[in-house]
Amino acid sequence: MPIIQALDRALNIIELFDEQTKELKITEISSRMKLHKSTVHSLLKTLQLHGYIDQDEQTGKYRLGMKLVEKGQLLLQGIDIRGLARPHLQALSAATGQTAHLVVLEGSEGIYIDKVEGAKAAIRYSRIGRRVSLHSSAVGKVLAAFRSEQERSRLLMDYRFEKRTGHTIDSLGLFLTELARVRQEGIAYDREENEPGVRCVASPIYDYSGQVIAAMSISTMVSQVDEAELQRLAQLLRSETGSISRELGYRG
């Protein structure tokens, strides 16, 4: 396939800018691109005309233009988290034999937006569209833990800590302690807190800005999966959620 040289060079100029290199002089761009200054100047003026490159009037240095923000927002608005996560849910379920879930925050609850049942799964209580409490579920803990302190306070204002089993967290103080642990470890557990005999592990999915936009989980039966196996499943889960986050542009 033939390469359009001018377009290739223009895109390579855009690639020169990153978190460490926010501005560049034309001489620096020329040196890095190994191109004559007049050629670089023409490319920069074309990119500037279309808003992809901007120039500081005081210093003369070049930086990325706002057109990239505009196009980036259009791309982000078109991302379907369910469609993006689906292959990972399937891979996780196939690798573990367990049921994998995708959950997002809605109001002060989590809501299942996708699931894939595994061959070994004996759990049938979950369904797409079903809501789940924050305090008694692994996914709920993830969705609450990674909010800002202000958002978390709003989320938990007048929250009711319903006692679902003998293991359920039943107070704000205990829940906040648990959320601090989740933030530190980057993973959450439900140890028979929502359903007797059921243990779950959940991991966050980050978007390009570092915000947690969803949680993915694996549900297991206590009678079938011991602690060592649960930890192995947790590592597989981390791998899949990490892959999804990178696909969303997360670089943390």
Summary of the structure (lengths in Angstrom):
residues: 252
radius of gyration: 23.6
end to end distance: 35.0
largest distance: 74.1
contacts: 763
relative contact order: 0.11
helix: 44%
strand: 19%
